[in-house]
Amino acid sequence: MKGFRSSPRHARRIVVTPGPEHRGCFRPSLDSGDQRTETIFNDVIMTRCVTLVLLFTVYGASISARAQLTTGPNATVLKDRETYRGIGVNYFDCFLRTLKDGEDASYQAGFATLAGKGIPFARFCCTGYWPKDMQLYQADRAEYWRRLDGVVRSAQNNGIGLVPSLFWLYSCVPDLVGEPMDQWANPNSKTEAWMREYVREVVTRYRDNPTIWAWEFGNEYSLQANLPNASEHRAEIHPALGTAAARGERDDLTFAMARETFRAFAVEVRKYDPQRLILTGDSFLRASAWHLERGRTWQHDTPEQFGEMLALVNPDPINCISVHVYGDDDQRLARALEVSRQLNKPLFAGEFGIGGEKSEQSAHFRRLLNAIVDQPIPLAALWVFDLSSQKDFNVTPTNARASQLDMVAEANKRLRGDKVGQ
């Protein structure tokens, strides 16, 4: 409390000065008046100081309860104020399946399976994938939220944290409002207005729920940035699914657009949630990202240029660094960790995995997993749990890649300090 606001009746007689016995509280110093008046004022001030202490204590406890995960010193993650590491999964369509079919509650069995394996969290798509998937949101918002509430409630009942990725496909929102992709970077666009409204609704709805571990923007936007052959890699056209009927140069993303979009998203989140992790959802940058931005060439970046770009695509108030780990990306983790520590932003490997079922692919998966555990990476998520459309990557407890889920479960035991095999 910086000062004591006196009532108008005493304004003329009171000079506000610090009281040594109140340790930071302030008391009125009277230039005249009797002892009784001074006693009354001391009592009033003491009462207000105690009230403020209680309010700050309750508020702090509330923030702690609703934000289980926060950033810690030296690019660490804190869970319930303790340094934490965990490996979750991508449960990409746990919401999409019930968004498309309100009778589909199969996510309940999925979360129960993850809980049984000791998997701590799941990253998921928290809007429709195609514009058509958002018809329910536009027509019956209450029902839309009811279905998402069911997913969050089921995860909470099973002790599974959630990392919702709010704008997974970079073309969905612009297509939904009838604008090209470059409007992601225009603060006066319909695209950004839609983003801000959805952020406000989602964050204010779930910010008091400790099941939500972080807020993520989307999926791998920077991989689309500054491509020399961008015209060959524009967003897909499926008018029946709600997309635009044609694409053009204004649909080509740049790193500058991505940075502004990430920043605007994080600023909006921070209006409503002061503590949680905020993620871009990016993959590892292309090996030529620095040169792509400056000259649209495929010349490989130096380690210093890679570090520079990694910092640029995770702008404040984004407070974590996102990468996705495939192929030989485990060889790049050490440098990514250096950058994360320089910026004091924890590293989140939002996807990692290997497709296929052969023994050499299983060995490769174990190599990636060991790199994540040994580096050490605070948070990572297997791609992908119970997604039948991803034939080469789908992991379930009963299919040929079930061992990947078991390896993740064992890795979490190691991170918790449990005896492996218990």
Beta strands, then each sheet from edge to edge (+ up, - down):
strand 1: 14-18
strand 2: 26-30
strand 3: 69-71
strand 4: 77-79
strand 5: 82-84
strand 6: 86-90
strand 7: 121-125
strand 8: 161-167
strand 9: 214-218
strand 10: 277-279
strand 11: 321-325
strand 12: 347-352
strand 13: 379-382
sheet 1: 1+ 2-
sheet 2: 3+ 4- 5+
sheet 3: 10+ 9+ 8+ 7+ 6+ 13+ 12+ 11+
end
